[in-house]
Structures are given as C-alpha cells and as structure tokens.
Amino acid sequence: MTDIFGRLTCHFPAVNPLKRLSYHGFDEIHRRLPISFIAILMLVPLLALVTHNAMAAPELARSADDFVDSIGVCTHWGYGDTPYGYAYPQVKKLLGELGVRHIRDSYNPRMRDLYQTYGINATLICGPQSGGIPSIIQTLQENRYLTDMVEGPNEVDIFPSSANWEGRTFPKGPIAFQMELYSAIKSDPVTHDLGVIAPSTARMGSNMQLAPMSSMDYVVMHSYAGGEPPETSLYGGYVSNMVNAERILGPNAVEKPIVVTECGYHTALKSGGGVIAGVQPGVSEEAQAKYLPRLFADYFNAGIVRTFSYEFIDEFKDEETNAEASFGIVGRNLTPKPAYYAIRNLITLLNEAKWDAKTQHWVRMPFRPRALDFTLQGDPKGMKNLRHLLLQKSNGHYYLLLWQEVSSFDLKTQKDIHNPSLPVTVRFKEPIRGAETFLLTNGLSPLQTWGKTSVLKLQAPDQILVVKLIPEPLIHGKSPLPPMQLKGEGTNSVVQLSWRAPAHGGDIVGYFVYRLGRYLGFTRPPHYTDGELQPSLGYPYDIECVNNIGEVSAPVKCIVRTTNKLPDLIVTNVSWIPVNPQMGDNVKFIATVKNIGDGPTPDGVTVGVAFQVDGAVVDWSDTFNGPLEPRASETLQADNGPKGTAFWKAVIGSHLIIAHVDDVGRINEINVNNNTLEKRMVIPP
C-alpha cells in the first residue's frame, strides 16, 4: 500500500486480484471457481496435507520457532491521522505483546524504537517515489540492522506512482526500476545480503507482462482469499495464487521462494453487502479469528517464507461500513479483535526465541528437528478436509496443529457457520509420555491432558487445535548419511526423481521429499513422482534420509526442469442464439476456442470463456475442464452469469460482443494478448 517513504492517496488492499478484467464483482469469480482446480492444480503438495487411514509413517517436524518467525503484519506508521500516528505508545505496546517479529511498511523512524524495544524487523517497500535509488540505498545502509527484506514497488499495474520511472510506465517502468534497485542493493557492501522481493501486481496477466524478471530473490503474492477459507488463495482461481506468482519469472527460469506481503480478511459486514470495490466480502470477527491462524499454518505448509497479514490496526472511523478501514486485528479504538488474541496465543505457545534488549539481538536455540512416527485416522469423508502441521521445539516437545479446512462464514447470509468438530484418532508407533491440547480462542490453559499413551482421541474444530506432545527421552545416535546419486527427469507437468540409498544405510526407513521448502511426502523406496507442475520451469528438490530413531540426514539437492511446451488459447469464432435476435430476446453466446500452442491445457483445469456486451460481462462458460490438446478446438456455450443466468436480454442498438478465453487467468500460456475476439451485433428497433 505504501512505498519506502510515502503514503499513497489510494491504498485499497489488493482488491483487484479477485476481479475479472471487466471488474464486475466477487460473485462472478466465486461462482466460476472450479472445484477441480483447487483440488488438482497443486495436487501433490495438497495431498501431502490431507490425512487418512494409513500405515504408520514418520513425518519430519519443522521448527516451531521457524513457524513463529514466518508470521508478520502490515503497518502504516506514517499515517498520522490514524492510531498509528496519534496513539503510537498504545499501538506499540499492543504490537509488542502480540509477539510478531516482522512488519511490512514504508520506512519510518519509529521502526528504530520498535526494533530496540522488541526486536521487530522491517520489510521495507521501495518504489520510484522513494526519492531515487541513491536515497533508498542510503536509508537501507542507515537502517540495515532493522531491515530484514526489501520489497519492490507496490501493485505496479494499478498505481502509476509505483510504476512510473524515468519517463516509462507499466510494464517498462517497474522492470527498469527493479533492475536498478536490485543491482544497487547487491553491489553495496552494507546491503548486499538483503533479500529482495519482486514488485507486486494486482491484475491478471500483469506478472506475464513483467516477465522474464530475475532481479529479485523472492517472488511475491498479495493473496486475499475474498472471505473464503485460506487455502483457496494458494491454489484457487484468483490472480494472486502460487502459480501466478511464478509467472513473473518467465520461461526456463528456476522456481524462487514466495513471500506474501499482503493477505487477510476485513470485518466490515455493512460495507454494501460486505464488499470493497465490488469484491472482497467481509467476515465476522469470529471467522477472522479462525481464518488468520489457519492462513499462517496453510502458508507455512506450502513453503512460503513469510506471510504478512494486512493489517494490524483499523485505520478509520467507519469500521462497520468501510472495508478498507477494517482489515486490522485491533480496532481503531485500540480494542483487540478475537483474531489478535488467537494469533498472540499461537505465538506464545510456539515461540522459543527471546529478544535481549541490552545486547540488541535475538537469543535462539538452534537444533535439528526430528521425525515422529504417527497416523491420523477418522471418517474418510471428514478427513479429506483435515489439515495438520507438525512442529518441534528444542526441548524435544512436538506441537501438532490440527484444523478443518472448511468455510467458517457464510458469505451470502453473513452468518457464522458452526461446523461440528471432526473426531480424529492419533496413533503413535512408540508411546508418548504425555500430551495437552489448546484451543487458540480459549487462552493458554490446556483443554485436556494425557499421561503415557499410544493413542489420542481428539475433536478437530474449524480453528487450530494445538496438541502438545511430550515424547519419551530421545535416543541419540549417529545421523544417517545423505542419499546418493539423486537425479530427475521432467515432462511438461511431471518430475520423476530417483536416488540411491547411502552406504551403510541399514537403519534407513525411508526418505522425505521437499520442493523449495514445501513438504511433498514420505517414501520408502528411493524414488518419487511430483505431478501437476508448470511447463518450462526449474524445480529445486531436497531429499533427506530418516532412520529408525527419527534422526534425519543432511539433504541432497537437484534442480529438474519441466519441458517447454505451453498452450496458447485463441477464440476463432463467436456466435449467438437466436441468430437474428430481436429486442427482449434471451440471447445465448457461443465461442469456439482453439489451442494453437505446443502443449495441452492442464487436465482438470477449466478452460473458461467470458462474454462481454459493450464492455460488461453478461455470462460465461466454465464447464469444460480440459485438457485441450495442441491444435484442438472446443465449442463452448454460456452456462452461467453474474445474476445466475446464462442469457443476455437483447436491447435495441449496435453492440460490441467480446469473447475472452481464460479471462480469469487459470492457465499459463505462451501469449495472453490474443485471447479475445470481437464481433458486432445489431438489434433493430
């Protein structure tokens, strides 16, 4: 929303990613989200999170403190007419008590106080309006100790002030600026080790206009879920999903890690039906408290490096009617919302690092997490929605986070959904010494406690249930050697990995597979198949051995490239029924779509067409789920629309009809600038 020094006069939080190109509201997008897309687009990593009845298998824990370190919030310290400005002492205290270690904002001198008091680092937004590259570098040099990352200009496709650079506009302006910024940061001895994040965008197709871009260490998402469950913003059909984030890299690049610098939920349920600028429905404060901790866990599971919730404090007075005013987890009157307490409790339960204000550094407990052998069992119908995250502290205690990835708020009725808890049985290969459960909205007192046991009977709600597991004293032995001779082969959407067991690996029970920090799964044989990938991209993999006492080897690494075969969709014909419509007729539109590329569209991903009349979307087709093979055509007929009908009622006059294939950006194509076809229709008086 801001650059490194200044405030934008318009600071809507990335509403455009949920819009169509024609900007006709959230309901259009919501009704067109294909169920198969969410389930299939990232099938392998998603299935790694879905639990079911299975044989016991080890799972490598992640560091609990690393998870805490992945959580951040957006702030606006330069907004003097908001609590950030006139109530700084109170806001500072609330932020410190929350326990987050990272904020994202333009530079403000108050960041020095926040770092000195609480050790809070800043991710600084740097745009062309920041005073020029030399001025940015000077600011970064002077504040290197508190600066964690640098983000390129904000939403360059909708804010000219973010895009315009030395007489160039989008996309050439931000491309040139980012190149100069990256080069200046990396060539300076004080700032060269700072991580640089790509410029953010808000509209479909914009990342492809910036591609190929290499002047960054991280790609970026502004992934608002639009009131839906958090996981939909990772794998769903919105612009800011993980696939779209990678499109800025261009063909033949190597996948880079993701930082989410904006995401979240507003609570303005009276903002014209709970929407902002035609999109982004609001949710209740109760649902926000359930969704945000789930979002942090979902994103960490997906390998995202850091996630910043937009934002910390509600800024303006009209919190009930102005969505922009109500994305905070603390109200404008400085009263924390339930989400504040839920996040604070989550951080308190999992945090290990301590800030030493005297020495001005974080005291951490470095250790290598171990594997835990367990299964999650329950009714298959309910278990498909169960998600989990396994964490560990340096004292050996495990923390198993469980939740149902379901809707907790009805966007149509604007009522909370009271989902029943899901009975889940946790079975351990070896007994644990004890366990406790915590519910984030209930505070820090345990709900239940157990002594020594091999089985836990739990009730998983639609918010995070934290299960603290105290294992028997760990047996320490020699860590296994890493796998040998790792290699991979890629097709257009699948990578086959194979390797050899290490020498003297008699105690090896299997292998963990990761792709760029994203846990894909456990395998006992020395091979693995990773599917539903994007063409023309290099994927980094890590493989680790695990032995029979849960100790893990160092990883072996490789990069495997998928083949460079992409689809290219065009519309070859648009027609309508009736052929010669008269005033008042219900007109149904039909389009013939052809793939002129050299790769098929992904199987299970909708090939949709939107029909516009005089610039407004009136209906669409979204029932054909591919694949559409190269040189193949498909005739698609409108089957739905913004008002739930697949017709346009004819009115007198000459009308411009546009058929737009893949209008919501589900498919990675060779060219997105040839996706429309125009035709004139005349309705006589």
N, C-alpha and C positions, 0 to 999 in steps of 0.2 A: 503493500500500500504506500510505502514511502521510499525515498532514496536515502543515501547516507547522511545528508544534511537537512533535507527539506521536507515539507509536508505537501502532499498533493491536494488540490481543491476537491477532486472527486476521488474517494477512496472506498469504492464498493469492493467487498472481498471476493474477487474472482467469481462473480456470478455467471459470467459468460460461458464457462466450461459446461454448464448444464443446458445451454441453449442450442437450438438449431441455428443454422446460418440465417434463417429468416426471423429469429428471435420471437417465437410465438409461445414461449412458456414451458414450464416444467412438465405439465400434463402430457404434452406431446412426446417428450423424451421418455417420461416414466412409462407410458403405455407401450413404447416401442422397444424397451429393453428386452432382448431375447433371453429367456431363461437359460438356453443352451450356451449363450455367450459367456455369462457369468460362470457357468459350471465348466466350460471347456477351454476358454481362452488361455487360462493358466492352469490346466488340468493337473499336471504333475505336482506343482507346489501346493495347490489347493488340496489335493488328495492327501498330501503329507500331513495336513492339519485335521483331516476327517478321521475319526476314530471309530472302531467297530470291534466286534468279537474277533479275536485273533490269538495266535500263539504268542506267548511272552517273547518280547524282543527288547534289546537295550535301546535307549534313546539318550543321546548326549545332551546334558544340560547346558544352558547358556548362563553366563554370569548375571546374577541378579542385579549387581551394580551397573553392568553394562546396559541393562534394560532401563534402569533409572536414568542413566546418562543419555539415553535416546529421547527423553521427553523434554520438550521446550514449549514456550508460549510466546506469542507475538505481543509486542507492547508498542506504545506511542508516547514516549517521554517528552517529545516536543510539542504535544498538543496541550497548550497552556489553558484552554478553556474547558478541559476535561479533568477528571480526578487525577490523571497522570501529572497534570501541572499544578492545580491548586490544592491537591491533597497528597502531595508526594510522600510525606512521612508515613501516612497510614497505608498507602499503596505499597510502599517499600516494605513495611512490616508484614503485610499480607503475602507479598511475593516471597519474602524470606521464609515465612512459616510454611508456605506451600512445599518448599523443598526442591524446586526445579533448579537446574544448574545452567540453563541456556535460555536466552531471549533472542528474538529476531526483531530488528528495528533499524532505523537510521541512526547514525551516531549522535549521541547526546552526552554532555559531560557528566550527567548523573550516573552513567554506566560505571564510572570510576568508583563512585561510592558503593554501588551495588556489588562490584567485584571485591572491593576491600572488605566489605561487611560480610557478604555471604558467598563470595567466590563465584558469582554468576557471570558466565562468559557471554559474549555477544556474537551473533552472526549479523554482520553489517551489510545493508543493501547499498550498492554503489551504482548510481546511474549517471547519465550525461549531465544532469542538472546539479551534480555534486561539486562543481567548481573546476572540473578538468582533472585529467589523470595525475599531474603533479600534486595537486591539492589532496586527492584521495590517498596517494602514497604517503604523503606527509602525515595525514590523520592516522593511517594504519601504523606507521612507524611509531608515532607517539603513543598509540594505544594497543601496541602489539600484545602486551601482557594480558589484556582482557578480551582480545579478539580471537574467536575460535575459527570462524569461516568468513568468507566474503561472498556475497550473492550478487550476481549480475543485475541489470536493471529490471524493474518490476513490470510485468504484464505489458510487454513492449508492443503488442498488437492492438491494444486499446488506449494506451496513454501516449500521446505524441511526445510529452516531456520525457518519457522514458526511452523513446525510440530515436528521436532526432539527434544526430551527431554530425557536426561539421558539414551541414547542408544536406545530409542524407536522412531519409525517413525509413520506416519499416519496409522491407526487412534489412536493407543495406546498412542503415544507421546502427542498429544494435549489433549486427555482425561485426562491423568495424570497431565499434566501441569495445565489445567484449574481447576482441583480439588484442587491442591496445592495453586494456586493463589487465588481462592475463599475462601478457608479456612483461608489463611493468612490475607486477607483483612477483613473478617468478625470477626476474633479473635483479631484484633488490635483495641484498643480504639479510635485511631485517624481516622482510615479509615473504621470502621465497617458499617457506614451508607452510604457508596458509593454504587451506583447502578452498578452491574457487568453485562456486556453484554457477550453473548456466543461467542465462536470463529466463525469466518465466513468461509464459504466454497464457491467454485466456480463451482463444478461439480454435476450433477445429481446423486442422491444416496448417496452422501457424508454425508449428515446430518443423514441418517439412519445408516451409519457406526459409527457415533459418539454416537448414541442413545443407551440406555437411559442416558441422561445427565441432572443433576439437579443443577450443580454448577454454576448457573447464575440467575440473577433476570429478565433479558430480553433476548428474542431470537433476532436474527439479520437477516437482509436481505441486500444483495448487488443487488439491483433490477433495473438493467439497462433495459430500455424499447426498446433498439435497434432501435431508431428512430421512434418508434410507439407512439401513444398517451399514456399519463402517466398511465391511468387506466389499460392498458394491462399488466403492470408489477406487478400489485397487484393480478389480477385474471387470467392472461393468462397462457399459457402452458410453460413458461420458468422455469428454475430451481428455481430462487430466487423469487417465489411468496409467498403469505401468508401461503398457505398450506404446502409448502416445509419448510418454516421457523419453523413450529411447529413440523416437523418430528424429530428434534433433541431431543425432549422431550421423545420420546418412548411411548409405550402403557401405558394406565391408569394414565397418568400424568394430571396435570391441566394446561390449556392454560395460557401462560405467555404473557405479553405485548411485542410489537415489537419495536425495534429501527432500522431504516435504516441508516447504516453508510456509504453507497455509493450508489449513483444513479446519473443519469444525461444524458446529450447529448453533443456530440462533434460537432464541426463545420468545420472539415477538409474534405471538399467535393472533394478534389483532391487526397485523400488517397486511390488510387486504386479503384475508384468507391465509395469512401466514406466509406470504411470498415476498421476495425482493426483486424488483425489476422484472417481474414475470416468472421468476424461478426461485429456487431455494426455499422450499417450505420450512416453516419453523417446527420445533418440537417442544414438548413440555420440559420444565426444569428436571422433572423426574427422569424423563427419557435421556436428556443431555447427560445426566449423572451416570446412566448406564452405558451410553454410547461412547463417551470420550475415553474412559479406561479401556474399553474393548478396542477402540480405534488404535490406541497406543500399542496394545498387545498384537492386534492384527498386523499392524505395520511392521513391528519388530519381527514377527514371524515371517513376514515377506522379505526380510533382508534390508529394509530401509534403514539408513544410517541414523537419521534423526527426524523427528516429527514435531513440528511447531503447530500447536492449536491456536487458531485465530478466535478470540484473543483473550487477554487477561481481564480487563475491566470494561464494563459497559460505558460507552463514552458520553451519550447524550441523554436528555431528559425523557424523550418519548420511547421508553424501552418496550412498552407493550405494542406499539404501533409501527415503530421504525426498526426493521430487521437489522440494519447496519449498526444500530445502537445496542444490540442485544446479543452479540456473539460471545460476550465475556462469560467467565465463570465466577465473576464477582459483579454485583450490581453497581450502578452509578452511585448509590447511597452507601457503598462500601460494605454491603451485606453479602457475604459469600453465598453463592447458589449451592445446591446439593453437589454439583459436579466438582466444586472446589474441594469439598471435604472428601469426596470419593478419590480424587487424584492425590490429595495430601495423604490419605490413609494408605493408598497403594505405594506411594514413595516411602512412607515411614516404615512399612512392613519389609520393604525390599532393599532399602538403602544401606550401604556399608561405608562409603567414603565420608570423611569428615573434613570440614574446612577449618584450617588453622589460621585464624585472623592475624596472629602475631607474625608468623613466617610467610603469610600470604601464599599458601599453597595447599592443595588437596592431599590428604593422607589416605592412601588407598591400600588395600590388602590384595596384592597380586596373587593369583592362584590359577590353576588349570582345572576347570570343571570336569566332572567325571560323568559316566553314563549311569543310568538307572534302568533296571530290567523290570518292566511292568506292562500291564494291559489295561485298557478301558473297555468296559463291557456294558451293554444295555440294549434296549429295544432298537432294532436297526432303523426304524422309521424316525425315531427321535435322534439317534446317534449321528445321522447324516448332518445335523445342524450343530453338533458339539465341536468346539474348538478347544485347544489346550496349548499351553506354553510351559515348558519345564525349565526352571531356573535353579541356581545353586549359589550359596554364599561360601565364603572362605572357611567357615567352621564346619562345612560338610552338609549342612542342612539344605534340603531341597524345598523348593516352593513350586507347587503345581497349580497353575492358573487354569480354571475351567469356566466355560461360559457357553451359552447357546447363541449362535449367530442367527438371530431371528429379529423381526421387527418388534420394537417395544412401543411404537407410537403409530396410531392410525392417522395418516395424513389427510384423509377425506373427512373423517369425523372430528379430527383434532382431539382425540381421546387416547389416554394411555392404554396399552394392551397389557393385560395381566396374564402373562404366559405361565402355565404350570411348570414347576421345576421338573427336570428330567432325572429319573433315577439312574445313577451311574455306579458301577462297581469297579473299584480299582484293585487289581490283584498284583502282588509283588512276587517276583521269583524268590527273593530272600526276605524274611520278616524284617519289618522296621521296628525301631524301639518305641516310637510314639508319633502322634500326629495331632494337629489342631486345624480348625477351619475358621476363616474370617470372611465376613461379607463387608465390602467396602462402604456401603451405606449404613452399616451398623456400628462403625467405630472400630476400635482396636482390641476389643475383648473377644476371646475365642467363642465361637458358636458351639463347637463340640470338641472334645478331646478324647484321644485313644491312648492306650498303653501299647505293649508289644502286640503286633498283629501282622498278618499277611494279606488281609482284605479290609478295604474301607467301603462302606455303603454310604454314598453321597447323594445329595439332591442338587443338581447343577441348574442355577437360575439363568435368566437372560441378562444378568450382570456378572462381573467377575467374582468367582468364589476362589479365594486363596487357600490352598491346602499346604500347610507346613508339614514337612516330612522329616523326621529325625531318624537317620539310619543307624544301624549298629556301627560301632567303631570301624573305620575304614581299614582295609588291609592294603598296605602299600607294597608294591613290588616294582619291578623294572618296567618302565613304559615300553610298549611294543615298538618295533621298528616300523617305519612307514612302508606303504605298498611300493611295488616296483613296476617299472615299465608301463606307466599309465599312458594310454593313447585313446583317441576318439575319432569318430568319423561322423560327419553331418550330412543329412539330406536337406530338403527345403524346410522341414519343420521338426526334425527328429535328430537327436545326437545319441550315438551308441558309444558307450565308454567301456573300456576293459583294462585290466591291470593284472599283475601277479602278486601273490601273497609274499610277504617279506621272508627272507631267510630266517630260520629258527622261529617260525611263527606258529608253533604248535598250540599256543594258548589263544590264538586269534579266533573270535567267534563271529566276526563279520566286519562290515565297513559302513561308515557314514559318508553320504554324498551331499555336497553343498554346491550351489551355483551362486557366486558373488554374495556370500553371506546368507543365502536363503537355503534352509534345510530342505532337501528333497526327499530323503528317506534313508532307510537302513537296508542293506542287502547282505545276505550270507555268501553267495557266490561272488567272484571277483569281476562282476560286470553290472552295468546299469543302463537303462534306456530312459532318456529325458525327452518328452514329447511336447507338442503344441508350441513350438518355438517360432520365432520370426525368421523369415529368409534374410540372407545377406547380413548376418551379424555374428561376431565372435563372442562365444560364451566362455567365461572363466569358471573352471571347476576345481574343487578341492576334494580329495579322498583321504579319509583317515581310518586306520585300523582301531578296533576296540578289542580288548582281551577279556578273559573270563572274570576279572575282578573290576571291570569298568574303567580301566585306565586306557587312555587314548594316545595314539601316536601323533607325531608331527604330520602335517598334511603334505601330500604331493599335489602338484598343480599342473593344469594344462589349459590351453585355450583351444576350443573347437569351433570352427566356422560352419554355419549353415550355407547351403548353396544359394547363389544369387539369382533366384527365379521368383519374380513378383507378378501379381496380377495387375491389369490396367483396365478399369471398367469405363465403358462409354455407353451412352444411350443412342441407339441407332434409329429409333422411331418412337413417336408419341402420338397416341390417338385417343378417341373417346367414344362412349356410347351414351345416347344415340349419336349417330354420325353427324346429323344436322340438328343440333339442339335448338329448342325454342325457349323463350322466356318462361321461367318457372320449372323447367325440366330438371330432374335429378341426373347430373352428368357424372359418369364414372370414367376415370382416366386409366389408360393402359400404356405401358412403356416396354420396349424391347431393349434388353441390356445385353451387351457383348463384352467378353473378356479378350482384349487384344494384347495382353501381356504374355509372358512366357512361363508363368506359374499359376496354379489354381488359387481360388479364394479358399480360406480355411474351412475345413469341414465343420459344420455346426454353427458357423458364424453367419448371421443374417446378411443377405445382400438386399438392402432396402432401397426404395425409391420414394422420394417425396415429390408431390405435385404442388406447384405454386400457380396461383392465378393473380396476375398483376402484383407480384412480389410477396403475397401472403400464402403460407402453406395451408391447403384446404383438405388434403388427405394424403395417404401414403400406402405403400405395400411393404409388409415386413414378415411374410410367411415363408419365403424361400431361404433355406439355411445352408445352401451350398453343398459341396463345393461346385463352383463354376469353373470348368476346365478351360485352358487356353483355347481360343478360337470358338468357344461355345457361346450360344446365346440362350436367353431365357426371357419369355414374355411374362410380365408382372402386372397384375391388376390391383387397383386400390382396394384395400380391405379394411381400412380404419381411418380415423381422422381426429382432429383436435376436439371435436364435440362427440366423438364416439360413432360417427357415421362415415361411410366411405364414398359420399357423394358431395358434389358441389351444385348448389341450386343456381341455375343459369339466370343472368340478368342481361338486359339489353346493352349492347356496345361491343367494341373491339377489345379483345383481351389477350394478354401475353401469357401463354402457358409454358411453364418450365418444368421439365422432369429432371430431377437431380438424383443420380445413383450414389449410394453410400454417403448420404447427406449428413449422417451423424458420426462419420469417421471411424467406423468399426474395423476397416480393412486397410492394411498397409499396401499402398500401390506405387507403381512406378511414377505415375503422374496424377495429381488430384485436380489439375486445372482443365481437364477435358471430360468432367463428369456430368455436364448438363447439355440439354438440347431444348431449344426454344421453338415454339410454333404459335401461330396466330389463330384465334377463334373469333368469329363474328356472330353475335346473337342479334337477329333482326328485330326491329320494333313490331 
